[in-house]
């Protein structure tokens, strides 16, 4: 087994990038566990693995005592002095052991240890690789669909789209391309692969799409200050730039609307309102309620409430269908908004 074991260690180290120290440690622990399980669990024992030859032996540690009550853990002073006159009571005596019938058990234990460590290492490598994509967009393929999830193939791993992470009205067809936002990557104690939780309904999905399509956002010249979204229906984003020569809204819309159109197409027609962020809450709230025209806003800084007045013909537009416009504006600005018609 010695030569084969060393070859296996070297091969795994080269191909999988797992250090020899980690592999040898796993083998030693497995050999030790097998020894105690199959021979003597009471022994205070360690394993000595020779990395040059692949041979190993067990070293049993015993307390030197005047009178032996348990020869598994104790060694008589009288016998110890015959070996070395320097021994005293309380010293540790070490003796080698290698049971005649341990070879097969040891080989199986070493093999299982390598396989287990290999699985753990591959899982850790995948976790590290995909955890770097947390908060980013990845392109994949719809693999399959069941009653709970849409499974998305992302290279070496599979992500899941839960019901709340999907967009109403979207149809998912196996083998069709799909973009997803990586919301979270977990490394569970059980299972052979990390869990990748994907989303298409997350507000940050919108941010990453704009970063992909708008160079000014990707470079940081234009900043997305806030996003409010009701996935599948409508999204509002507030953008800002300190560069007076750049129109932040125009940058996002693009020439003839080409940039925002690409994003809307990716979202299957979801409406996107792009408004200018402002440090003045009155101006910000006014912008957020677009396309409605606002007549007056009185704000309560302490309660963070904005009392908004609009003309009668603007009231339904300001509130929006089923209250959506004002609801999204409130999320976008962080203010509670109360809208009334001008008397």
Residue pairs with C-beta under 8 A, 6 or more apart in sequence:
1 54
1 103
1 106
1 107
1 110
2 53
2 54
2 55
3 54
4 54
5 27
5 54
5 107
5 110
6 51
6 53
6 54
8 114
9 20
9 23
9 24
9 27
9 114
10 20
12 18
12 23
12 114
12 118
13 19
13 20
13 23
16 118
16 121
16 122
16 125
17 121
17 125
18 117
18 118
18 121
20 51
22 117
22 121
23 114
23 117
24 49
24 51
26 113
26 114
26 116
26 117
27 49
27 109
27 110
27 113
27 114
28 47
28 49
28 56
29 113
30 109
30 110
30 112
30 113
31 47
31 49
31 56
31 58
31 106
31 109
31 110
31 113
32 45
32 46
32 47
32 58
33 109
34 102
34 105
34 106
34 108
34 109
35 45
35 47
35 58
35 99
35 102
35 106
36 43
36 45
38 99
38 102
38 105
39 99
39 102
40 72
42 70
42 72
42 73
43 60
43 72
43 73
44 60
44 61
44 62
44 73
45 58
45 59
45 60
45 61
45 97
46 58
46 59
46 61
47 56
47 57
47 58
47 59
48 56
48 57
48 58
48 59
49 55
49 56
50 56
56 106
57 96
57 97
57 98
58 96
58 97
58 98
59 94
59 95
59 96
59 97
60 94
60 95
60 96
60 97
61 92
61 93
61 94
62 72
62 73
62 74
62 75
62 92
62 93
62 94
62 95
63 73
63 74
63 75
63 90
63 91
63 92
63 93
64 74
64 75
64 76
64 77
64 80
64 87
64 88
64 89
64 90
64 91
64 92
64 93
65 74
65 75
65 76
65 77
65 89
66 76
66 77
66 89
67 76
68 74
68 75
68 76
75 93
75 95
77 87
77 88
77 89
80 87
80 91
80 93
81 87
83 93
87 93
119 192
122 192
123 187
123 191
123 192
123 193
123 194
124 187
126 156
126 157
126 193
126 194
127 185
127 187
127 194
129 156
130 154
130 157
130 182
130 185
130 194
130 196
131 185
131 187
131 194
133 182
133 185
134 182
134 183
134 184
134 185
135 181
135 182
135 183
135 204
135 208
136 181
136 182
136 208
137 179
137 180
137 181
137 182
137 205
137 208
137 209
137 212
138 154
138 159
138 179
138 180
138 182
138 198
139 177
139 178
139 179
140 152
140 153
140 154
140 155
140 159
140 177
140 178
140 179
140 180
141 152
141 153
141 175
141 176
141 177
141 178
142 150
142 151
142 152
142 153
142 172
142 173
142 174
142 175
142 176
142 177
142 178
143 151
143 152
143 153
143 158
143 174
144 151
144 174
145 151
145 172
145 174
148 162
148 163
149 160
149 161
149 162
150 160
150 161
150 166
150 172
151 158
151 159
151 160
151 161
152 158
152 159
152 160
152 161
152 178
152 180
152 198
154 180
154 196
157 193
157 194
157 196
158 193
158 196
159 180
159 182
159 196
159 197
159 198
160 195
160 196
160 197
160 198
161 172
161 180
161 198
161 199
161 200
162 197
164 201
165 183
165 197
165 198
165 199
165 200
165 201
165 202
166 172
166 200
166 201
167 200
167 201
167 231
167 232
167 267
167 268
167 270
168 231
168 232
169 232
169 268
170 200
170 232
170 268
172 178
178 200
179 200
179 209
179 266
180 198
180 199
180 200
180 205
181 198
181 199
181 200
181 202
181 204
181 205
181 208
182 196
182 197
182 198
183 197
183 198
183 199
183 202
183 204
184 196
184 197
185 194
185 195
185 196
185 197
186 194
186 195
186 197
187 194
187 195
188 194
188 195
199 205
200 231
201 229
201 231
201 232
203 227
203 228
203 229
203 235
204 227
206 227
206 229
206 235
206 237
206 263
206 272
207 224
207 227
207 237
209 263
209 266
209 267
210 217
210 224
210 237
210 252
210 263
211 217
211 218
212 218
213 254
213 259
213 260
213 262
213 263
214 222
214 251
214 252
214 254
214 259
216 222
216 241
216 246
216 248
216 251
217 223
217 224
217 239
217 251
217 252
221 241
221 243
221 246
221 251
222 239
222 240
222 241
222 246
222 248
222 251
222 252
223 239
223 240
223 241
223 248
223 277
224 237
224 238
224 239
225 238
225 239
225 240
225 277
226 237
226 238
226 277
226 332
226 333
226 334
227 235
227 236
227 237
227 238
227 332
228 235
228 236
228 328
228 329
228 330
228 331
228 332
229 235
229 236
229 328
230 324
230 327
230 328
231 270
232 267
232 268
232 270
233 270
233 271
233 324
234 270
234 271
234 272
234 273
234 324
234 328
235 267
235 270
235 271
235 272
235 273
235 328
236 272
236 273
236 274
236 275
236 288
236 328
236 329
236 331
236 332
237 252
237 272
237 273
237 274
237 275
237 332
238 275
238 276
238 277
238 284
238 287
238 288
238 332
238 333
239 248
239 249
239 251
239 252
239 274
239 275
239 276
239 277
240 248
240 276
240 277
240 278
241 248
241 251
248 276
248 277
249 274
249 275
249 276
251 259
252 259
252 260
252 274
253 259
253 260
253 274
254 260
254 261
260 272
260 274
263 272
264 270
264 271
264 272
273 290
273 291
273 328
275 287
275 288
275 290
275 332
276 287
277 284
277 287
278 284
278 287
281 299
281 306
281 333
281 335
282 297
282 299
282 306
284 333
285 294
285 297
285 299
285 306
285 308
285 329
285 333
285 335
285 337
286 294
286 297
288 328
288 329
288 332
288 333
289 308
289 310
289 318
289 325
289 326
289 329
289 337
289 339
291 317
292 310
292 314
292 317
292 318
292 325
293 310
293 311
293 314
294 308
294 309
294 310
294 314
294 318
295 309
295 310
295 311
295 342
296 308
296 309
296 342
297 306
297 307
297 308
297 309
298 306
298 307
299 305
299 306
299 307
299 335
300 306
300 307
303 336
304 334
304 335
304 336
305 335
305 336
305 337
305 338
306 333
306 335
306 336
306 337
306 338
307 338
307 340
308 318
308 337
308 338
308 339
308 340
309 339
309 340
309 341
309 342
310 318
310 339
310 340
310 341
310 342
311 341
311 342
312 341
312 342
315 339
315 340
315 341
317 325
318 325
318 326
318 339
319 325
319 326
319 339
320 326
320 327
320 328
326 337
326 339
329 337
330 336
330 337
